[in-house]
Amino acid sequence: MKSAATLIVATLLVCTTVARAQYARATPYETSVTQLQKALSPSTTGIQHFRWVSLRLLADPAMNPLFEYLTKSQDIGLRVDGFMGMALVSADKSLNAQQVNQLKDPALRRLLITEALGLDLLKPAALNSFLLEPDLTNYERALLVAELHRQGQPWDKSLLLNAASDDASEVAGLASMLLLERADTNAWLGFTQKCATLPIDEQAELLAQLANAARQYRITAALEPLLAITAQSTGAERAAVIIAAVSLSPTTGQNIVLEKIKTDRTQSNLVKMGLLMLSSKTGFQASDFELLRNGDPLVEVMVNAGVAMRSPSSNQAAALGALLENGNRSTSEFVLSLAATLPNDISLPLLLETLNRIAKGKSLASADQIVTLLAVQQLLRIPQAHPELLKLTLASMDKNIELVETIMSVVADSSNADAAAFARSIRGKLPRRGESMALLALAKNFTPLTAEEIAELGSIASGGGKVNDSLQIQAAWLYLKYANQEKDAITKLVR
């Protein structure tokens, strides 16, 4: 009996030891590595792409071995993420064309070119290197030459001779517009003949696309032909051309907008033209805004703001404040976007007034979300505004927690010294989620952290910080960096 009892006790001890080992809490290092491992694993939902977008935002060159590892993945999405990551942390912030060309994979190359263009990760050397490839599609050639043109680099029109006659109308149109910059009008003539054969709705959509492309790539020579081909239109394509005109040729844009104001006095058109005029840094005088007046409160405050911005002796702060108080979403976003270019004595009251108005509510209205983000982004860049922002944030915790979380989300997404300073000032005064966001702002700015704060980063990586997946995986990498374990983690992940 005694031996049997001993055996039972021994068995229980063994089982208990196994159970403890099985359910032992993972270390912050293990948790962080697991988070990164999830990002390396393909998923049918595409969530791994969003994880890598979050990691790329850290722009940390130490992550380059992971990006290189991704470029060899069997998953196309992960390969693209790898190449974009390598480009982002490279010395010249550019996709490595030589490396891409060596793959001899035209389909992947096309994906990488279009993605890199969207992220502004193609510099002249890479653009010209790609253009040497003999198997480029006309689509790729047109885009690459357009980007060279936007960057003010030389290019030869022989690169586009085939693209101008491409079966795809948008490719032929873009190439033909570019060739106008080299005094070649034949391609555009051929394109207009082709465009005329398309159904009316397809023509409108195509011309709107080309007008946007002309503005994006600074194809000034295409402006007059686009104005001519849309002269009889009142649809979206004409509106796109007018916007392009204001951007590419202030004088031409001014004349067209003023004529549009004269011939179309509908409220909708006056507001659209007013916003376009306000957004233009050049081309419109104070007297031009006076032509908008129709007695409507929104139009009137837009005119007053436009006049004030072009009259040095006027009270710009009051005029822009009135535009904010009107409550129109588009004009509010315009004022707050403009704040970064204004002196602090003008912008600061506007920004604080906006947040104080929003803070009076019990929740954050959807219409105020972008406005809040813009206001907080600007306030974080003004150190003298931090005490007021801190006061407002703390006062909102009991009555408008959505506002608090939005403010802290902007703080967490920032990686500059001013945001880190604000984060340090508010640490210890927030609920757990807010504390986690503040800590991430400190870590992203490589602020010295205490041992307890480094451990807290590890907790956030394991899900203990109540933050979203994007911030959680950023916390995983930042924990490894602060714990000086990133090299060991990379070795484990890529082996």
N, C-alpha and C positions, 0 to 999 in steps of 0.2 A: 504493500500500500504506500509505504514511504517513498519508494522509488517511483511509483506511478505519479504521486503528487508532485515530486521533484520534476518529473518529465513535463507535467502540465504547466508548472510555473515557468520552466525554461522555455516551453513553447510560446507561452504568453509574452514573455520578455522579448523573444525573437520577433513575434508578430508586431509587438508594440514598436520595436526599433525600426522594422520595415515600414510600418505605417507612418512613423514620424519622418522617416526619410522621404516617403512617397508624398506626404503633404507638407513637407518643409517649405517655408516661404522662400520664393525666388529672390536672389540678391538684386539690387538695382542694376548691376552690370548685366546679369542674365536677362532681366526684363527689358533693358534697353536694347540689347542685342536681338531679342525676340521681336521687338518692334521694327527694327531695321530689316530683319529677316522677312517679315510680312511684306515689306515694301519690295523686296527682291523677288517675291513669288507672284507669278501671273495670276490674274483673277478675271473671271468672266464679267464681273461688274465694272471693271476698269478702275477700281478704287486705288490700285497700286500707282496709277498715274498721278492721282491727287496727292498721294503720299510723297511722291518724288517732286512734285511742284512745290510742296511745303518745304522739303529739304533743300531744294535749289534756291529758295528764297534766302537761305542762310548765306549763300555765296561763299562757302568755305573751301579753299583749295585743298584742305586736308581730306576732303571727301572724294577727291579725284580718283583714287583707286576703285571706289565703289562705282563711279560713273563709267570707268573703263570696263569694269566687270559687266555692267549692264549692256554695253555695246556689243557684247558677244552672246547675249541672250537669244533664245529661240523665239521669244515674244517680241513682235515688231514694236509694240507700244513701249516696252521697256528699253529696247534698243534706241528708239528716238529720245526717250528721257535721258539715257546715258550720254548720247552725243550732245544734247542741249546742256546737260550739266557740265560736261567737259568744256564746252564753249564759254559758258558763263564764268567759270573760274580760271579760264586761260588769261594770259597776260594781255592779249589784245581784244578779249571779249568777242571772239569770233569762232564760228564753226571751222574746223580744220578740213579744208577742201581736199587736200592731198590724201588724208586718211579716208575720207568718204569715197573719193574716186578709186582708191585701191580696192574697194569692196566689189567693184564691178556688178553692182546691183542697182539698175536704173530706177526700179520702183521705190526702193528705200531712199535713194538719192533725192528723188522728187519730194518725198515726204519731208526729208531733212531740210531741203532748201526752203520749202514753203513754211515750215515751222520756224526755222531760223530767221526768215524774213519777218515773220510776225513778232518775234522777240527781239528784233534789231540785233541779231548775232551774226551778221555777215558784213565783214569789212572788205575794202577794195581788193586786197590780195586774194581773198577767198573767192570773191565774185569773178575776178579775172581768171583764176585757176579753173573754176567750174566752166567758164565759157570756152576753154580750150578743149573740152571733151567733145568728140565728134558725134556722139549719140544723144546729145541733148535734144529734148523735144522743143518744139516752137514755143510752147507754154513756158518752159523753163528759161529759154533764151530771152523771151520778152520780159519776164519778171526780173531776171538778173540784170539786164540792160537798164530797165526802169530804175532799179535800186542804185546802179552806178550813177545814173543821171541825177537821182535825188541827192546823192552824196557829192555831187559836183565833180565827178570823175570823168575823164575822157572815154569815149567809146566810138567805134566805127560803125557806120550804118550798114556795112556788109553783114554784120551779125544778125540783121533783122529781115533781110530780103525774103527769105522763105516764110518767116513768121507772118509777114504782112498779107500773105495769101493763104493762111491757114484756114481749114474748114470751120474751126471754132470761131464764131464771130467775135467773142470777147478777146481772143488772142490776136486776131487780125486787127481789131480796133485799137488795142493797146500798142501793137507794133507800128501801126499807121500813125498814131499820134506821136510816138517817139520819133519817127522818121520826119515829121514836120519840123522837129528841132534841127534837122540836118537839111532843111530846105527841099525835102523830097515830098512833093504834093501828089504824085501819081498814086502812091499807096492809099492815101486818104480818099482820093476820088474813087478808086476801086472799092474801098470799104463802104462808102456811102451808097454806091450802086447796089452792093450786096445787102446793106441794111434796109434799103427801100423794099426789098422783096420779103422781108419778115412781117409777120402779123403785127398789128399796131401795138398790142400789149407787150410783145417781145421786143419791139423797137424801143419802147419807153424804158423797159427794164435794162436793156443793153446800154442805152445812152446815159442812164443814171449811173450805172456801174463805171462807165468810161469817164464821166465827169468827176466821180469820186476818185478814180485812179489818177486823173490829171492833177487834181488837187494834192493827193497824197505824194505823188512822185514829182511834183513841181514841173509839169509839162506845160509851160506857158504858151508855147506855139500852138497848142491845141485849143486854146480858149476861144479865139474868134471863130474857128470852124464849128466848135460845139455850140456857140451862141447862134450861129447861122442855122444849123441843122435843127435846133429846138425853138427857133424864133416864133413859130405858130403854136407852140405847146403851152399849156397851163398846168401840166401835171408834175409828177415827182421828178421827171428828168430835167425839166426847166428849173425847178427849185434847186436841184443838185448843181446845175451849171451856174446859177446865180451865186451859190455859196463858193464855188470854185473861182468865179470871177473876183469876188471880194478878197479871196485869199491870194490869188495869183497876180492880180492887177488892180490895185486900190482905185485908180482913177476910173477904169472901166467898170469895176464893181459899183462904185459910187453912182455913176450915171444910170446903170441898170436898176439899182435899188430905188433911186429917187423916181425914176419913171414908173416903177412898179407901185410905189406909194401913191403916185398921182393917178394911175389908172385903176387901181383896186383899193377902195377905201373900206373894205370889209374889216371887221374887228380881227378876224383870224389872220389876215394878211398883215395888218399893221403891227400886231404882236410879233409875228414871225420876222418881219423886216426890222422891227425894233431890237429884237434879240440879236439878229445878225449884225446890226450896226453897233450895238453895245459890245459885242464880242470882238469886233475889229479894232485893232490898235491904231491903224492908219486908214485914211481914205474918207473919213466923215468929219465934218465940222459941226460946231454947236448949232449953226443955223439949219443944218440938214435935219437934225432931230426935231426942230420946231415944226417941220412939215408933217410929222406924225400926229400932232395933236388932234383929238376928236372929242375931248371932254370925258372920256372913259377914265376911271381912276387908275387902272393898271397902265394904260397907255400914257397917261399924264406923268406918273412917277417914273416910267421908263424914260420919257423925254427929259424930265428934270435931272435924272441921273446922268444921261448922256451929255446934256449941256454942262453940268457941273464938272464932269470928268475932263471936259475940253476947255474949261475956263479956270485958270490957275487961281484966281481970286475968290472963287465961289466956295461954299461950304460943302465939300464933297462928302464928308461924313454924314451930314444931315440928309443929303439927297440919296445916298446909298442906304442909309438907315430906313428911309421911307420906302425904298424899293423892297427891302427885307420885310418890313411890316405889312406890306400888301398881301403877303402870304402866298403869292404865286410860286409854285415849285421851281419852275425853270429860272425865274429871275433870282430866287433865293440862291439856287446853286451857282448862278453866274456871279453874284456878289461874293459868295464865300470862296469861289475859285479865284476871284480877282484879289482876294485879301492878301495873298502871298506877295503881290507886287506893290502893295500900298505901304506907306509909312506906318509904324506901329501905333502912333497916336490916332490914326484913322481906323486901322483894321481892328485893333484890340476892343474898342467899345462895340463894334459891329458883331464880333465873334461872341463876346460875352453876352450881349443882348439876345443873340439867337439862342444860346444854350439856356439862359435864364427863362426865356419864354417856354422852351420845350420842357424844362424842369418843373414847370407849374402843373403839367399834366400828371395823371396817375399811371400812365403808360406811354410808351414811345409809339406814336402814330407811324404807319408805314411811310407816309409822305415826308416824315421828318428824319428818316433813317440816313439817307445820303447827306442831308444837310448837317446832321449831327457828326457824321464821319468827317466831313470837310472842315467843320468848325474845330473839332478836337485836333485834327492833324495840324491845323495852323497854330492853335494855342500851344501845343507842345513845343513848337519851334520858337516860342517867345517866353524865355525864362521868367520874365517879370509877371507873366500871366499865370504862372503855376499856382501861386497861393489862392487865387480866385477859382481856378479849375479844381483845386483840391477841396476847397470849401464847398463848392457846388456838388462835387461828386459825393462827399460824405453826407451832405444834407439830403441827397436824393435816395440814400440807401433804404429808408423806411417808406418812401412814398412812390418812387419810380425806379425800381431795381433794373428795369430794362435799359434805362438811360445809363445807369452805372455800368452795366455789362458792356454796353456799346462803347462807352468811353474807355473802359479797360481793354476792350478788344483792339482798339486803335493803339493803345499803349503797347500791348503785347506784340502787335505786328510791326512795331517800330524797332529800329536798330541803331538809333543815333544817341548821342550823349545827352541831349536835352530830354528825350523821352525817358532815358535811364535815370536822369536826375529826378524827374517827376515820380517815376516808379519807386525810387528809394524813399521819397518823402511820404508816399502813401502806404508803404509796406507796414503791416502790423495793424492796419485800421479797417481791413476789408474782410468779407466772408472768404471762405477757402478758394472759391473760383477766382475771385478778384486778386487774392494774394498770389495765386499761381501765375496769373497773367502778368502781374507786376514783376515777379521773379524772372519770367521769361524775357521781359524787356531788359532787365539787368544783364542776364546771361548773353543775350544777343549783342550787347554792346561790350562784351568781354570785361564787365565790371568785376573786380575782386569779390568773391563770395566767401561766406563763412562755411565751415564744415557742415553746419546744420542746413544751410541753404543749398549746398551741393547735394546733401542727402534728400532734401525736398525736391530737387530736380529729378532725382531718381524715382521718387514717389509719384511725381506728375507723369513720368514716363510709363509707370505701371497702371495709370488710371486713377490715382488718388487725388489728382488736382481738379477733377470735375471740368476739364477743358475738352474741346473737340479733338477729333483725330489729328487734324493738322498741327495743332499746338502740342499734342501729346508726342507725336513722332519727332518734332523739333526738340522737345525736352529730352528725348532719348539720346539724340546726338550730342546735345549740349552737356548732358550729364557725363557722357563718355569723355568729352573734351576736358571738362573741369576735373574729372577724376584721373586724367592722363591715361586713359585706357582705350582711346580711339584706335590706336595702331593695333593693339591686341584684338579689338573687336573686328577690325577690317580683315585681319588675317583669318579670323575664324569664319567670317562671312563669305569670303571669296575663295576659300580653299576647295 
